[in-house]
Amino acid sequence: MIEWLQEAVTSLLLLLGAALMLLAAVGAIRLPDLLTRMHATTKAGALGAALTVAGVAVHFADAGVTARAVAIIAFIFLTAPVAAHLIGRAGYFVGVPLWDGTIKDELKPHYDELNHSLRSGLEERDD
C-alpha cells in the first residue's frame, strides 16, 4: 500500500514539474520582451525543476538522495532570482527595448544613460 502512495506522489511531482517547465518554455517563446520572458522562465522553471528533484527524492526514499535534493532545491531557489535580476539589469543597461505595452518604467528617472549607472533617488539631483 505504501509503495502505491510513493509512486503516486512521485508521479504527481514529476508531472507538475514537467508541466511547469513546459509553461516556462512556452513563456520564453511567446512573451514579448526580455523582462517578461525572464519572469516566466525564472518562476515556472525554478519551481518546475524543484518539483522534479523532489519527485526524484520521493522515488528513491534514501537519506543521501533526499539531502542532495534539498541542497539542489535550495541552490535553485537562491540562484535563479539573482541570475534573472542580473540578466534583466544588464539587458536594461545595454538598451534592450521594453514591450510597447509596458505601462511604467520605474528605472528611467534613476538611470543615467551616459555612464550606465543608477541613482538611488535619495541623493541630490543636479538637473
Beta strands, then each sheet from edge to edge (+ up, - down):
strand 1: 111-112
strand 2: 117-118
sheet 1: 1+ 2-
end
